[in-house]
Amino acid sequence: MMNIEIERLHKEHWPEVREIYEMGIQTGKATFETKTPSWEIWSATHDLVCRLVAVEEETRKVLGWVALAPTSNRPVYEGVGETSIYIHDEGRGKRIGTRLMKELIYISEREGYWTLQAGIMPENIESIRIHENAGFREVGRREKVGKLNGAWRDVLLYERRSKIVGIE
């Protein structure tokens, strides 16, 4: 049985995080991105606190990551974040995604996030399960919202409202 630690994602994790992100890109169902950004661009667009990695305790190998990106810099959307979660091929089926998402939710609520949202391609059953198991619900579908490799793709919209952080 693998012992996994959940830690804050730091710059030194980036090479492995980038590799896992690239694995997700290769699936054709995880993102519209076709290449990974630099650490500087990725870090600048994600919350500094709400970013985590799952690390195998013995080998220190990163097996997954999760992060929040603020949905907007406009004050009216303060407290709303969009999730990203990626699991290494070697980490699949070990509930790493569930652990990462639960810890992200806990930290995000401490940081004042009251709504988390996700845009997930319908073919990405693994991500849908992780989100639904963490209390997200499907709230809509954006049809043909983006092109990936020349094909129009739909995105399912999921959200989770905090029961701890309220709307004032």
Residue frames relative to the residue before (quaternion, step in Angstrom):
aa qw qx qy qz dx dy dz
M 1.0000 0.0000 0.0000 0.0000 0.00 0.00 0.00
M 0.4079 -0.7268 0.5143 0.2020 3.52 -0.91 1.01
N 0.2360 -0.7386 0.6118 0.1566 3.58 -0.97 0.87
I 0.1097 -0.8138 0.5706 -0.0075 3.52 -0.66 1.19
E 0.1604 -0.7483 0.6366 0.0951 3.54 -1.05 0.85
I 0.2548 -0.7256 0.6164 0.1696 3.55 -1.10 0.75
E 0.0072 0.8098 -0.5815 0.0770 3.56 -0.71 1.15
R 0.5979 -0.5187 0.4591 0.4033 3.53 -1.32 0.26
L 0.4260 -0.6921 0.5283 0.2459 3.57 -1.00 0.89
H 0.0356 -0.7958 0.6040 -0.0241 3.57 -0.78 1.11
K 0.7357 -0.4357 0.2931 0.4278 3.54 -1.30 0.28
E 0.6488 0.5324 -0.3367 0.4268 3.62 0.97 -0.74
H 0.6168 0.5303 -0.3462 0.4674 3.61 1.25 -0.30
W 0.4778 0.7450 -0.4042 0.2306 3.57 1.20 -0.57
P 0.6456 0.5157 -0.3765 0.4189 3.68 0.74 -0.75
E 0.6978 0.4402 -0.2796 0.4911 3.62 0.94 -0.79
V 0.6117 0.5343 -0.3450 0.4704 3.59 1.06 -0.72
R 0.6453 0.5174 -0.3116 0.4678 3.57 0.96 -0.88
E 0.6391 0.5257 -0.3231 0.4591 3.60 0.96 -0.83
I 0.6630 0.4864 -0.3037 0.4813 3.59 0.95 -0.86
Y 0.6154 0.5353 -0.3354 0.4713 3.59 1.04 -0.78
E 0.6585 0.5076 -0.3038 0.4652 3.59 0.94 -0.87
M 0.5917 0.5422 -0.3614 0.4747 3.60 1.10 -0.62
G 0.6542 0.5130 -0.3022 0.4665 3.57 0.99 -0.86
I 0.6232 0.5332 -0.3329 0.4652 3.57 0.99 -0.83
Q 0.6649 0.5309 -0.2995 0.4317 3.58 0.93 -0.92
T 0.6030 0.5712 -0.3721 0.4142 3.63 1.09 -0.52
G 0.3362 -0.7608 0.4897 0.2613 3.59 1.14 -0.59
K 0.7245 0.4037 -0.2563 0.4964 3.61 1.22 0.20
A 0.6198 0.5867 -0.3333 0.4007 3.59 1.26 0.01
T 0.8108 -0.0161 0.0744 0.5803 3.59 1.06 -0.68
F 0.4830 -0.6275 0.5177 0.3240 3.54 -1.30 0.32
E 0.4943 0.6505 -0.4326 0.3814 3.58 1.24 -0.22
T 0.2273 -0.7773 0.5717 0.1313 3.56 -1.12 0.65
K 0.7635 0.1122 -0.1187 0.6248 3.57 1.33 -0.02
T 0.5063 -0.6526 0.4711 0.3095 3.53 -1.19 0.57
P 0.4567 -0.6701 0.5044 0.2967 3.56 -1.10 0.65
S 0.6199 -0.4813 0.4361 0.4403 3.55 -1.32 -0.04
W 0.6613 -0.4764 0.3876 0.4307 3.56 -1.28 0.30
E 0.6553 0.5395 -0.3238 0.4180 3.58 0.87 -0.94
I 0.6794 0.4633 -0.2938 0.4873 3.60 0.91 -0.86
W 0.6543 0.5107 -0.3238 0.4542 3.60 0.86 -0.92
S 0.6901 0.4954 -0.2871 0.4426 3.57 0.79 -1.01
A 0.6638 0.5226 -0.3020 0.4416 3.58 0.99 -0.82
T 0.7338 0.4190 -0.2347 0.4806 3.60 1.13 -0.52
H 0.6931 0.4176 -0.2756 0.5188 3.61 1.27 0.10
D 0.6190 -0.5510 0.4202 0.3698 3.54 -1.17 0.71
L 0.4839 -0.7069 0.4424 0.2652 3.58 -0.88 0.94
V 0.7146 0.4176 -0.2453 0.5047 3.60 1.13 -0.56
C 0.7444 0.4148 -0.2094 0.4795 3.59 0.91 -0.94
R 0.5033 0.5702 -0.4736 0.4441 3.54 0.51 1.30
L 0.0153 0.8335 -0.5436 0.0977 3.54 -0.59 1.19
V 0.1679 -0.7430 0.6336 0.1353 3.54 -1.31 0.42
A 0.3036 -0.6810 0.6312 0.2136 3.52 -1.32 0.51
V 0.0732 -0.8170 0.5713 -0.0280 3.54 -0.58 1.23
E 0.4080 -0.6761 0.5524 0.2670 3.56 -0.92 0.92
E 0.5137 -0.7172 0.3839 0.2728 3.54 -0.58 1.24
E 0.7293 0.4549 -0.2559 0.4424 3.60 0.77 -0.98
T 0.7859 0.3358 -0.1699 0.4905 3.59 0.79 -1.00
R 0.3280 -0.7571 0.4786 0.3002 3.60 1.30 -0.49
K 0.3797 0.7216 -0.4853 0.3157 3.59 1.22 0.44
V 0.3893 -0.6946 0.5570 0.2361 3.57 -0.99 0.89
L 0.1274 -0.8243 0.5508 0.0284 3.57 -0.71 1.13
G 0.8070 -0.0411 0.0058 0.5891 3.57 1.25 0.00
W 0.0862 -0.7871 0.6074 0.0643 3.52 -1.29 0.32
V 0.0890 -0.7595 0.6428 0.0449 3.51 -1.30 0.51
A 0.0461 0.8013 -0.5943 0.0520 3.58 -1.06 0.71
L 0.3095 -0.7109 0.5969 0.2062 3.51 -1.35 0.37
A 0.1261 -0.7369 0.6579 0.0902 3.50 -1.16 0.72
P 0.4674 -0.6462 0.5073 0.3265 3.60 -0.83 0.85
T 0.4688 -0.7031 0.4532 0.2835 3.59 -0.91 0.85
S 0.7906 -0.0065 0.0334 0.6114 3.56 1.20 -0.51
N 0.4008 -0.6844 0.5352 0.2908 3.57 -1.20 0.37
R 0.4656 0.6646 -0.4490 0.3739 3.57 1.29 0.12
P 0.5666 -0.6449 0.3945 0.3277 3.61 -0.86 0.91
V 0.6199 0.5723 -0.3578 0.4003 3.61 1.03 -0.65
Y 0.7215 0.4046 -0.2440 0.5061 3.60 1.21 -0.42
E 0.3209 0.7453 -0.5204 0.2659 3.59 1.21 0.31
G 0.7684 0.3175 -0.2519 0.4952 3.56 -0.84 0.99
V 0.6472 0.4428 -0.3266 0.5276 3.57 1.29 0.16
G 0.0232 0.8175 -0.5723 0.0606 3.56 -0.73 1.08
E 0.3316 -0.7298 0.5664 0.1914 3.54 -1.22 0.59
T 0.3683 -0.7603 0.5025 0.1840 3.55 -0.84 1.04
S 0.0483 -0.7107 0.6979 0.0741 3.49 -1.40 0.49
I 0.0720 0.7917 -0.6039 0.0583 3.56 -0.90 0.89
Y 0.0093 0.7925 -0.6059 0.0693 3.55 -0.88 1.04
I 0.1343 -0.7909 0.5959 0.0372 3.56 -0.93 0.95
H 0.4994 -0.6427 0.5035 0.2898 3.57 -1.00 0.94
D 0.6218 -0.5522 0.3977 0.3877 3.59 -1.08 0.67
E 0.6790 0.5003 -0.2882 0.4535 3.61 1.00 -0.80
G 0.6925 0.4824 -0.2688 0.4642 3.58 1.24 -0.37
R 0.4822 0.6922 -0.4305 0.3209 3.58 1.23 -0.16
G 0.8079 0.2779 -0.2221 0.4698 3.54 -1.14 0.76
K 0.6312 0.5359 -0.3291 0.4540 3.59 1.26 0.20
R 0.5084 -0.6865 0.3785 0.3563 3.58 1.33 0.33
I 0.2941 0.7685 -0.5089 0.2529 3.56 1.23 0.49
G 0.6433 0.5324 -0.3205 0.4471 3.58 0.96 -0.84
T 0.6433 0.5172 -0.3160 0.4677 3.57 0.99 -0.83
R 0.6629 0.5016 -0.3062 0.4639 3.58 0.91 -0.88
L 0.6518 0.5127 -0.3136 0.4626 3.57 0.94 -0.89
M 0.6835 0.4920 -0.2985 0.4491 3.59 0.85 -0.95
K 0.6449 0.5145 -0.3326 0.4569 3.61 0.93 -0.80
E 0.6689 0.4812 -0.3042 0.4780 3.59 0.95 -0.82
L 0.6145 0.5363 -0.3466 0.4633 3.60 1.04 -0.72
I 0.6430 0.5175 -0.3249 0.4617 3.58 0.92 -0.86
Y 0.6459 0.5277 -0.3170 0.4515 3.58 0.90 -0.94
I 0.7013 0.4583 -0.2677 0.4759 3.59 0.81 -1.00
S 0.6473 0.5312 -0.3309 0.4352 3.59 0.93 -0.86
E 0.6512 0.5016 -0.3242 0.4683 3.59 0.99 -0.73
R 0.6144 0.5276 -0.3407 0.4775 3.60 1.06 -0.68
E 0.7035 0.4551 -0.2437 0.4884 3.56 1.15 -0.70
G 0.6136 -0.6109 0.3267 0.3789 3.60 1.27 0.12
Y 0.4376 0.6704 -0.4872 0.3489 3.61 1.18 0.27
W 0.1669 -0.8067 0.5627 0.0687 3.56 -0.79 1.03
T 0.7705 0.1599 -0.1221 0.6049 3.58 1.27 -0.31
L 0.0974 -0.7441 0.6585 0.0570 3.51 -1.04 0.93
Q 0.0621 -0.8015 0.5945 0.0179 3.54 -0.98 0.81
A 0.1024 -0.7755 0.6210 0.0496 3.52 -1.30 0.43
G 0.1912 -0.7217 0.6509 0.1374 3.52 -1.21 0.67
I 0.0089 0.8313 -0.5500 0.0795 3.57 -0.44 1.22
M 0.4377 -0.6698 0.5292 0.2822 3.57 -0.91 0.90
P 0.5777 -0.6395 0.3777 0.3386 3.62 -0.86 0.92
E 0.6410 0.5402 -0.3242 0.4384 3.60 1.12 -0.58
N 0.6248 0.5592 -0.3326 0.4315 3.59 1.21 -0.39
I 0.1138 -0.8488 0.5157 0.0232 3.55 0.57 1.27
E 0.6295 0.5520 -0.3449 0.4243 3.61 0.96 -0.81
S 0.6813 0.4710 -0.2885 0.4803 3.60 0.90 -0.89
I 0.6099 0.5410 -0.3505 0.4610 3.58 1.01 -0.74
R 0.6664 0.5033 -0.3057 0.4573 3.61 0.88 -0.91
I 0.6373 0.5234 -0.3336 0.4568 3.59 0.91 -0.89
H 0.6948 0.4768 -0.2795 0.4602 3.57 0.83 -0.97
E 0.6684 0.4882 -0.3131 0.4657 3.60 0.86 -0.87
N 0.6536 0.5121 -0.3162 0.4590 3.61 0.98 -0.77
A 0.6881 0.4488 -0.2680 0.5033 3.58 1.23 -0.44
G 0.6581 -0.5560 0.3046 0.4061 3.60 1.22 0.27
F 0.4480 0.6519 -0.4830 0.3756 3.60 1.20 0.30
R 0.1395 -0.7705 0.6141 0.0989 3.56 -1.20 0.54
E 0.5076 -0.6290 0.4916 0.3240 3.52 -1.15 0.66
V 0.0969 -0.8173 0.5677 0.0215 3.56 -0.83 1.03
G 0.8242 -0.0888 0.0466 0.5573 3.59 1.20 -0.02
R 0.2698 -0.7220 0.6128 0.1740 3.48 -1.42 0.02
R 0.1883 -0.7456 0.6294 0.1112 3.52 -0.92 0.97
E 0.2494 -0.8039 0.5276 0.1146 3.56 -0.44 1.23
K 0.8578 -0.0286 -0.0139 0.5129 3.52 -1.02 0.95
V 0.1969 0.8317 -0.4913 0.1676 3.55 0.91 0.97
G 0.8148 0.0368 -0.0077 0.5785 3.59 1.16 -0.46
K 0.3823 -0.7044 0.5484 0.2384 3.53 -1.25 0.49
L 0.0259 -0.7597 0.6497 0.0098 3.52 -1.09 0.82
N 0.8361 -0.0778 -0.0099 0.5430 3.54 -0.64 1.17
G 0.7493 -0.4383 0.1997 0.4545 3.55 0.96 0.96
A 0.6835 0.4502 -0.2888 0.4968 3.61 1.25 -0.08
W 0.4461 -0.6743 0.5234 0.2689 3.56 -1.00 0.89
R 0.1021 -0.8109 0.5759 0.0164 3.56 -0.95 0.92
D 0.3954 -0.6831 0.5670 0.2358 3.52 -1.23 0.65
V 0.1486 -0.7513 0.6326 0.1152 3.54 -1.33 0.34
L 0.3071 -0.7191 0.5969 0.1796 3.54 -0.99 0.95
L 0.2734 -0.7602 0.5698 0.1504 3.57 -0.97 0.86
Y 0.0596 -0.7839 0.6178 -0.0164 3.54 -0.85 1.08
E 0.0219 0.7911 -0.6111 -0.0143 3.54 -1.19 0.56
R 0.1441 -0.7476 0.6430 0.0827 3.49 -1.34 0.49
R 0.1942 -0.7672 0.6033 0.0981 3.54 -0.81 1.06
S 0.4624 -0.6858 0.4922 0.2714 3.55 -0.94 0.90
K 0.3275 -0.7111 0.5859 0.2092 3.54 -1.15 0.70
I 0.6497 0.5148 -0.2944 0.4755 3.58 1.34 -0.20
V 0.7487 0.2972 -0.1663 0.5688 3.56 0.88 -1.01
G 0.1804 -0.8340 0.5172 0.0668 3.54 -0.47 1.21
I 0.4968 -0.5883 0.5376 0.3436 3.47 -1.36 0.21
E 0.2148 -0.8120 0.5340 0.0965 3.56 -0.65 1.11
